[in-house]
Amino acid sequence: MAVLRSLVYAAIFYPMTLLWVIAGLIGAFFSRRFTLGVVLSWVEINHWLVTRILGIRIRVDGQVPTGAHLIAVKHQSMLETMEMVRITNLPVIVIKKELADLPLFGLMTRRYGVIPVERTAGAKALRALVAEGQQAVASGRDVIIYPEGSA
C-alpha cells in the first residue's frame, strides 16, 4: 500500500510542480506578489497531498510565535522546507548563493525573497546575512536558516 501511495503522490506532485514552476517563472518577471502566491499555493497543495495521499501526520509542538523571528531548522528533507513556508507564512529563506545564481530558478527564488550567502566570504557574508535578515524581520517576514545546510 505504501508503494501505491508513493506512486500516486509522485504522479500528481511532479507534473503539478512543473506547472507551478512555469507559473512562478512567468510571474517572477512581473509581480512579486504573484510569485509569493504561486509558492504558497504549491506548498498548500503539497501539504494536502502529503497528509491525504501519503498519510503523513504533521505535528507542530508548541505555539508558532506571532511576528517576525529568526528560525533555525534542522534540515532533513524537502518536506520541512515546504512545511516551514506554510507554517510561518512566506518566510525569507537563507540559501547558498549558488542556488540563487542558477538561471531561472535563481530569478524565482530572488523574487520570492531569499538571502543568498556566499559561504566562502567569511565575516563579510555574515555581515550581509545579518543586515538582510534585519530588513526581512523589519518588513514582518520570518527568516529561516538551515544551519546544517549542504557543504
Summary of the structure (lengths in Angstrom):
residues: 151
radius of gyration: 16.2
end to end distance: 35.8
largest distance: 51.0
contacts: 398
relative contact order: 0.15
helix: 58%
strand: 10%
